[in-house]
Amino acid sequence: MASSIDKSQDMKRNIVLIIISVLFFVGCSEAQRKTERPMPKVRKRAAAPLVQPVSNKAVADWNAIHRTYAAKKYQLKDSWELVSYYDYSVTGNENSLEELQNMKIQILGDSILYLNGKKIKVCRTDRDSFMYERDALYYAYMKDYFALRGINVSKSVPVLIVESSANEIYSDMLEYIYTGDYLVLYHNNIAGIFKYVRRSGQGLPSLDAKLEYTQADLYQDLKKEMSSKRAREYNIRPYKRKLRACMGKSISHINGIGGFYFVKLPNYKSFPIFVAYNCNEDDEFLIYTYKNGMIDEENSINVLAFSSYNDIKEDFAIFTDGTIYVRTVEGKKTSIDVYRINDDGDFYRLE
C-alpha cells in the first residue's frame, strides 16, 4: 500500500512539474512576442580573459587603429540627437518613434526652425506652467527629466511658438518646449526630447595620445586590483563609493557591491571617466562621464564583450586624448566606432 501511495504522489509531483514547465515556456514565448527580443542562447562563460595579461599584439593593434583615425580629416557639425521620449499612446507606436529618431533639426537665432529641411517660423517666449499641467500628459515626465539636469520648468516653461508653417510641424499646442540645449517635438502621442550635441571645435584624435585603458585591462583588474600595466601607470582604481545614476526621470544610487564593478579613470576636460562592468548581464561594459553630480544612462557608451542573443563580440580602448574606440566583430566582419567627449562632457560619434 505504501508503495502505491508513493507512486501516486510521484505521479502528482511530476504532473505539477510538467504544468509549471509549460507555463514557464508559455510565459517566455509571450514575453518574446511582446518584446520581439530573441530568447538567449545557452553558452558557457569563458573565464580565460580574466587571467590573461594584455598582449603586446593587442596593444599594437589599438595603437594602429588610433594612428589610422588620428590621420583622417573630419568636418564635424553640431547636431540635435533624440535622447529620451515619453509615449502616451494606447497602442504600439514604433513607426512614429522611428520618424523622430531620423529627424534632422536646425535652429537659427530662435526664429527659424528647420525640421528635415522644412522651414518653420517661430519666436521664443515663456509660458505659465499651469497650461502644461492642465493640458499636457507628458509634462510631469518633462518636469522631472529636466529637473535632474538642472533645468527648472515647474513655474514657467520656455517655448518656441509657431508663427507660420505650411508643413508638418511636430508640435503640441503650436509650440515646442525649448531650453536652448533641449528641444521637445511631438508626433502621434510621443513627446521626444532632443539634445544639442556639440561636435565642431571640440578636438580631434591626437597622434601623440597614449593608450590609457582597454577592456582586456579591466578583465585583468577584475581578477586582481590594479594588476594591469595601464591601471598602475594611470592610477586606475576600483571605485567603491556610491554613485548617483540617472535614467530618464529617475535617479538611483549604485556601487560596486550591487552587481557593478566600477573603475575611475583620469579626468578628461575636467570630467571624471567611469567604466563599469555589469555583473548582472552578459559581459557588458558601460563608459560614462561624470557631470551634474551623476552618471547618466543617456550619456554612456555600451559595449557587449559577448551576448547570449547573438554572436557579436565587442571590445573597447580609451586613449589619453579622450578618444574611445569600440571594435565590433560579427563573423568575418569587423567595424570600428569612434567616440569623443565634447566640452559639455557629452559623448559623440566621430564620423
C-alpha positions in Angstrom: 0.0 0.0 0.0 2.8 2.4 0.9 4.5 1.8 -2.4 1.2 2.5 -4.2 0.8 5.8 -2.3 4.4 6.8 -3.1 3.9 6.1 -6.8 0.7 8.2 -6.7 2.5 11.1 -5.0 5.4 10.9 -7.5 2.9 11.0 -10.4 1.2 14.1 -8.9 4.6 15.7 -8.4 5.6 15.0 -12.0 2.3 16.4 -13.3 2.8 19.6 -11.3 6.4 19.9 -12.6 5.1 19.5 -16.2 2.4 22.1 -15.7 5.0 24.6 -14.3 7.4 23.9 -17.2 4.6 24.5 -19.7 3.6 27.8 -18.0 7.2 28.9 -17.9 7.8 28.4 -21.6 4.4 29.9 -22.5 5.4 32.9 -20.4 8.7 33.2 -22.1 7.1 32.9 -25.5 4.6 35.6 -24.6 7.4 37.9 -23.4 9.3 37.2 -26.6 6.2 38.0 -28.7 5.7 41.3 -26.8 9.3 42.5 -26.8 10.4 40.9 -30.1 13.6 40.1 -28.4 15.1 36.6 -29.1 15.4 34.1 -26.3 19.0 33.8 -25.1 21.3 31.0 -26.2 22.7 28.8 -23.6 26.5 29.1 -23.6 29.3 28.7 -21.1 31.1 31.9 -20.0 34.8 31.8 -20.9 36.9 32.5 -17.9 40.3 32.7 -19.7 40.2 36.5 -20.4 40.1 37.2 -16.7 43.5 35.9 -16.1 45.4 36.6 -19.3 47.6 39.8 -19.4 47.1 42.2 -22.3 49.3 41.0 -25.1 51.8 43.2 -27.0 49.9 42.4 -30.2 46.6 43.7 -28.7 48.3 47.0 -27.7 49.9 47.3 -31.1 46.5 46.7 -32.8 44.9 49.5 -30.8 47.8 51.9 -31.5 47.5 51.1 -35.2 43.7 51.8 -35.1 44.4 55.1 -33.3 47.0 56.2 -35.8 44.6 55.5 -38.7 41.8 57.6 -37.2 44.1 60.4 -36.0 45.4 60.8 -39.5 41.9 61.3 -41.0 40.3 64.6 -41.9 36.9 65.4 -40.4 34.3 68.0 -41.0 32.2 67.9 -37.8 28.9 69.6 -37.4 26.8 70.1 -34.3 23.5 68.1 -34.2 20.3 67.5 -32.3 20.0 63.9 -31.0 16.9 62.2 -29.6 17.9 61.2 -26.1 14.6 60.4 -24.4 10.9 60.2 -25.1 7.5 59.8 -23.4 5.0 57.7 -25.3 1.4 58.2 -24.1 -0.3 56.3 -27.0 -2.5 53.4 -26.2 -1.1 51.1 -28.9 2.4 50.4 -30.3 4.0 53.4 -31.9 7.2 52.2 -33.4 6.9 54.0 -36.8 6.3 57.4 -35.1 9.3 56.8 -32.9 11.5 55.9 -35.8 10.4 59.1 -37.6 11.5 61.1 -34.6 14.8 59.2 -34.4 15.5 60.2 -38.0 14.6 63.8 -37.6 17.1 66.4 -38.9 16.9 69.6 -36.9 18.4 73.1 -37.2 17.5 76.2 -35.3 18.6 79.7 -36.4 18.5 82.6 -33.9 15.5 81.3 -32.1 13.4 82.5 -35.0 13.7 79.8 -37.7 13.3 76.1 -37.1 14.1 73.5 -39.8 12.7 70.0 -39.5 14.0 67.7 -42.2 14.9 70.7 -44.2 11.4 72.3 -44.0 11.2 75.8 -42.6 9.0 76.9 -39.7 8.9 80.5 -38.4 9.0 80.6 -34.6 9.5 83.1 -31.7 10.8 82.4 -28.2 8.9 83.2 -25.1 7.9 81.7 -21.7 4.6 80.1 -20.8 3.0 79.7 -17.4 3.4 76.1 -16.3 -0.4 75.9 -15.4 -1.4 75.3 -19.1 1.1 72.4 -19.4 0.0 70.9 -16.1 -3.6 71.0 -17.2 -3.4 70.0 -20.9 -0.1 68.1 -21.5 0.0 64.5 -20.4 3.8 64.4 -20.9 4.5 67.5 -18.8 5.1 65.6 -15.5 7.8 63.5 -17.1 9.4 66.5 -18.7 9.4 68.4 -15.5 11.2 65.6 -13.6 13.5 64.9 -16.5 14.7 68.5 -16.8 15.0 69.0 -13.0 17.5 66.2 -12.8 19.6 68.0 -15.3 19.5 71.3 -13.6 16.6 72.9 -15.6 13.6 74.2 -13.7 10.3 74.2 -15.7 8.0 74.0 -12.7 6.8 77.6 -12.8 7.4 78.8 -16.3 8.1 76.8 -19.5 10.5 78.2 -22.2 8.9 77.6 -25.6 9.2 78.3 -29.3 5.8 79.5 -30.6 4.9 78.6 -34.2 4.2 81.7 -36.2 3.8 80.2 -39.7 4.4 77.0 -41.5 3.0 75.1 -44.5 4.5 71.8 -43.3 4.0 69.1 -40.7 5.3 70.9 -37.6 5.6 68.1 -35.0 4.2 70.4 -32.3 1.7 70.3 -29.5 -0.5 73.4 -29.0 1.5 75.1 -31.8 4.6 75.4 -29.7 7.7 73.5 -28.6 9.4 73.3 -25.2 12.9 74.7 -25.9 15.6 75.3 -23.3 18.5 76.2 -25.6 20.1 72.8 -25.1 16.9 70.7 -25.3 14.0 70.7 -27.8 10.8 68.7 -27.5 9.0 67.6 -30.6 5.6 65.8 -30.7 4.3 63.1 -33.1 1.3 60.8 -32.7 1.3 60.9 -28.9 5.1 60.7 -28.5 7.0 63.6 -26.9 10.6 63.3 -28.0 13.4 65.1 -26.2 16.3 66.2 -28.4 19.6 67.4 -27.1 22.0 69.7 -28.8 25.3 67.9 -29.1 28.4 70.0 -29.9 30.9 68.4 -32.3 32.5 71.3 -34.1 35.7 72.7 -32.5 35.7 70.0 -29.8 39.1 68.5 -30.6 40.2 65.6 -32.7 42.2 62.4 -32.1 45.9 63.2 -31.5 48.8 61.2 -32.8 50.6 61.9 -29.6 47.9 60.2 -27.4 48.8 57.1 -25.4 46.7 54.0 -24.8 45.2 54.6 -21.4 42.8 51.6 -20.7 41.2 48.7 -22.5 38.6 46.0 -22.0 41.4 43.5 -21.5 42.9 45.6 -18.8 39.6 45.7 -16.9 39.3 41.9 -17.2 42.8 41.6 -15.7 42.0 44.1 -12.9 38.8 42.3 -12.1 40.9 39.3 -11.1 43.4 41.3 -9.1 43.1 45.0 -8.3 45.4 47.2 -10.3 47.2 44.2 -11.8 47.2 45.6 -15.4 50.1 47.7 -16.6 47.9 50.7 -17.5 46.0 50.7 -14.2 49.3 51.1 -12.4 50.6 53.7 -14.9 47.5 55.9 -14.7 46.4 55.1 -11.2 43.1 53.5 -12.3 41.5 52.0 -9.2 38.2 50.4 -8.3 35.6 53.0 -7.3 33.7 51.5 -4.3 31.7 54.6 -3.2 28.1 55.2 -4.2 27.4 56.9 -7.5 24.2 58.8 -8.4 22.9 57.2 -11.6 20.2 58.8 -13.7 17.9 57.0 -16.1 15.3 59.2 -17.8 13.5 61.0 -15.0 14.6 58.5 -12.3 17.6 58.6 -10.0 19.3 55.7 -8.1 22.4 55.0 -6.2 24.7 52.3 -7.3 28.1 51.0 -6.2 30.5 48.1 -6.8 28.6 45.9 -4.3 25.3 46.0 -6.2 26.3 44.0 -9.3 28.6 46.6 -10.8 32.3 46.9 -10.7 33.5 50.5 -11.4 36.9 51.9 -12.1 37.7 55.6 -12.2 39.9 56.9 -15.0 41.8 60.3 -15.0 39.6 63.3 -15.8 39.2 64.5 -19.4 38.2 68.2 -19.9 37.6 68.2 -16.1 35.1 65.3 -16.3 35.8 62.1 -14.5 35.5 59.0 -16.6 34.0 55.8 -15.2 34.0 52.4 -16.7 31.5 49.8 -15.2 31.5 46.1 -15.6 27.9 44.9 -15.2 28.0 41.6 -13.4 24.2 41.1 -13.8 24.2 40.7 -17.6 26.3 39.1 -20.3 29.8 40.6 -20.2 28.6 44.2 -20.6 30.7 47.3 -20.1 29.5 50.9 -19.7 31.5 54.0 -20.1 30.3 57.2 -18.5 31.4 60.8 -17.9 30.5 62.2 -14.5 28.6 65.5 -14.7 25.9 67.3 -12.8 26.8 65.2 -9.8 25.9 61.9 -11.5 26.4 59.5 -14.3 23.6 59.4 -16.9 22.4 56.4 -18.8 21.6 58.6 -21.8 25.2 59.8 -21.9 27.1 56.5 -22.0 28.7 54.0 -24.3 27.6 50.4 -24.1 30.0 47.6 -25.0 29.0 43.9 -25.1 32.0 41.6 -24.9 29.6 38.8 -25.8 25.9 38.4 -25.9 23.5 35.5 -25.2 21.3 36.8 -28.1 23.7 36.8 -31.0 27.3 36.0 -31.9 28.6 39.6 -32.0 31.6 40.4 -29.9 32.8 43.9 -28.9 35.7 45.4 -27.0 36.9 48.9 -26.3 40.0 51.1 -25.8 40.4 54.5 -24.3 43.2 56.9 -25.2 44.6 59.8 -23.2 43.2 62.4 -25.7 39.6 61.3 -24.9 39.2 59.2 -27.9 37.2 55.9 -27.3 37.2 53.1 -29.8 34.6 50.3 -29.8 35.5 47.3 -32.1 32.7 45.1 -33.2 33.3 41.6 -34.7 30.5 39.7 -36.3 31.7 36.6 -38.1 34.4 37.7 -40.5 33.2 41.4 -40.4 35.0 43.9 -38.2 33.9 47.5 -37.7 35.2 50.4 -35.5 33.1 53.1 -33.9 35.0 56.2 -32.7 33.7 58.4 -29.9 34.9 61.7 -28.4 34.0 63.8 -25.4 33.0 67.4 -26.0 33.4 70.5 -23.7 30.0 69.7 -22.2 31.1 66.2 -21.1 28.9 64.6 -23.7 29.9 61.6 -25.9 29.5 62.0 -29.6 30.4 59.8 -32.5 33.2 60.8 -34.8 32.1 60.3 -38.4 
